[in-house]
Amino acid sequence: MKKITLLSALFAILSLTTFAADGGKKSDDVNKVPYFVLRQFESEFVDAKDMTWTVNENFEKVDFTVENVKMSAYYDTNGKYIGHTEAVTYNILPTHAKKQIAREYEGFHVKELIRFQYAETSSSPLTRLATSNVGEDEVYLLTIYKADKETTLRISPTSAVEVLSKN
């Protein structure tokens, strides 16, 4: 369980950087993306705009917008679609989770909330990093703050709330 938590924290950090402030011009690795991945992305996200690709040794990621919603899609090193993230509003969280967060983090404010939606049949290591329960097809990553404290929480669709990082 400790290993899943640590790996989930790593994935949360990767996901949260998707929406971090851009301190300069982004580089685009589109020339490094295999043709079939580009075609797969274009067929899955027909209305995508402002795409920026990032390729590294672990995965391929594309940041984009659909109807003014910031999103990112992830593909494993074999080009298989893993899932996507999108910025969402706090009211989308399960009621039980919102009550628990309000009780345990009184006075904290929402910095950002991201939903990771898994591909239907993904068995990617990156997917396994983010989930600890079989059958979960999405997870929420919530960053909250109070004064100089910041906490990132992982919330499952079943309302389980887990701390990923604190500072």
LUMKE-862205 format. One line per field, with one value per residue (C-alpha): x, y, z. Coordinates in Angstrom, 3 decimals, always signed. Example, Ala and Ser with C-alpha at 12.3 -4.5 7.8 and 13.67 -1.06 7.14 Angstrom:
<margus>
X = c(+12.300;+13.670)
Y = c(-4.500;-1.060)
Z = c(+7.800;+7.140)
</margus>
This chain:
<margus>
X = c(+0.000;+2.864;+4.345;+1.003;+0.763;+4.269;+3.689;+0.336;+2.112;+4.561;+1.718;-0.133;+2.902;+3.140;-0.546;-0.569;+2.289;-0.014;-1.822;+1.079;+1.886;+4.052;+7.136;+8.203;+7.456;+6.676;+8.719;+6.700;+7.920;+5.319;+8.075;+8.996;+5.430;+4.696;+2.248;-0.278;-0.347;-1.078;-3.899;-5.276;-5.268;-6.963;-9.732;-10.257;-10.196;-11.688;-12.305;-8.845;-7.050;-3.651;-1.854;+1.643;+3.378;+5.933;+7.841;+10.073;+11.293;+8.120;+5.214;+3.987;+1.734;-0.241;-1.609;-4.611;-7.988;-11.495;-14.185;-11.845;-11.171;-7.485;-6.757;-3.849;-3.830;-1.242;+0.142;+2.573;+5.903;+4.183;+1.716;-1.235;-3.727;-3.608;-6.128;-6.582;-6.730;-8.963;-9.531;-12.902;-14.852;-15.049;-18.790;-18.130;-16.574;-18.656;-20.653;-19.104;-15.586;-16.478;-17.817;-14.665;-12.406;-14.394;-14.118;-10.434;-9.163;-11.216;-10.057;-8.255;-8.995;-9.028;-6.019;-6.887;-8.830;-7.984;-9.831;-7.842;-10.039;-8.460;-8.710;-11.224;-8.771;-5.473;-2.903;-0.162;+2.266;+1.332;-2.326;-1.380;+0.561;-2.557;-5.031;-5.007;-8.430;-9.385;-12.342;-11.674;-11.886;-11.201;-9.567;-9.563;-6.411;-7.185;-4.627;-5.715;-3.882;-4.037;-1.459;+1.908;+0.547;-0.342;-1.765;-2.585;-5.339;-6.371;-10.137;-11.663;-15.170;-16.145;-15.197;-11.965;-9.659;-5.908;-3.099;-0.527;+1.689;+1.954;+4.212)
Y = c(+0.000;+2.360;+1.715;+2.515;+5.748;+6.840;+5.993;+7.799;+10.872;+10.733;+10.520;+13.361;+15.584;+14.701;+15.455;+18.658;+20.114;+19.956;+23.001;+24.819;+28.346;+28.422;+30.503;+30.626;+29.323;+25.618;+23.376;+21.057;+17.494;+16.780;+15.653;+12.856;+11.474;+8.386;+8.948;+6.414;+8.179;+11.503;+9.902;+8.163;+11.462;+13.301;+10.677;+10.597;+14.388;+15.793;+19.275;+19.671;+22.987;+24.436;+21.086;+20.881;+17.487;+16.319;+13.087;+11.422;+7.908;+7.055;+8.419;+10.813;+13.653;+16.223;+19.368;+20.879;+22.549;+21.447;+24.102;+26.222;+23.327;+22.546;+18.857;+16.462;+13.013;+10.361;+7.514;+4.827;+4.212;+1.743;+4.422;+2.977;+5.521;+5.563;+8.273;+12.006;+14.737;+17.765;+20.679;+20.341;+22.267;+21.308;+20.582;+17.524;+15.622;+12.995;+14.521;+12.259;+13.273;+16.984;+16.577;+14.752;+17.380;+20.220;+18.530;+17.576;+20.648;+23.468;+26.857;+25.439;+26.763;+24.944;+25.671;+23.221;+20.044;+17.636;+14.500;+11.662;+9.499;+6.136;+4.467;+1.632;-1.261;+0.288;-1.889;+0.703;+1.111;+4.803;+3.871;+1.467;+4.298;+6.384;+3.800;+1.422;-0.159;-2.456;-1.123;+2.591;+4.351;+7.854;+9.624;+13.228;+15.076;+18.060;+20.638;+22.773;+25.490;+27.528;+30.248;+28.586;+25.008;+23.075;+19.553;+17.322;+14.757;+11.775;+11.193;+8.045;+7.862;+5.928;+8.986;+7.557;+10.489;+9.885;+12.382;+12.359;+15.212;+17.900;+20.889)
Z = c(+0.000;+0.835;-2.623;-4.317;-2.295;-3.261;-6.896;-6.799;-5.443;-8.336;-10.841;-9.115;-9.480;-13.175;-13.658;-11.683;-13.691;-16.695;-15.387;-13.724;-14.812;-17.896;-17.132;-20.759;-24.207;-24.246;-26.483;-28.693;-29.287;-31.991;-34.379;-31.924;-31.702;-33.836;-36.688;-35.344;-31.933;-33.616;-35.648;-32.532;-30.623;-33.494;-33.672;-29.877;-29.353;-32.562;-31.107;-29.526;-29.996;-29.013;-28.774;-27.263;-27.113;-24.552;-25.084;-22.499;-21.698;-19.697;-21.752;-24.409;-23.274;-25.187;-23.509;-25.269;-24.804;-25.703;-25.387;-23.204;-20.791;-20.203;-20.771;-21.225;-22.823;-22.009;-24.135;-23.016;-24.752;-27.103;-28.201;-26.294;-24.945;-21.107;-20.275;-19.924;-17.319;-17.207;-14.874;-13.085;-10.457;-6.789;-6.892;-9.085;-6.137;-4.332;-1.441;+1.205;+0.112;+0.221;+3.777;+4.891;+3.309;+4.911;+8.314;+8.130;+6.245;+7.723;+6.464;+3.420;-0.071;-3.410;-5.590;-8.369;-9.024;-11.803;-12.889;-14.452;-16.680;-17.519;-20.899;-20.808;-20.924;-19.940;-18.198;-18.398;-15.484;-15.441;-14.880;-12.117;-10.460;-10.023;-8.791;-5.877;-6.408;-9.258;-11.212;-10.712;-14.051;-12.775;-9.868;-8.656;-7.613;-5.380;-4.269;-1.314;+0.620;+3.827;+4.497;+3.754;+3.846;+0.704;+0.483;-2.483;-2.029;-4.144;-4.149;-5.608;-7.094;-3.953;-1.835;-0.416;+0.410;+0.574;+1.217;-1.573;-0.463;+2.207;+2.640)
</margus>
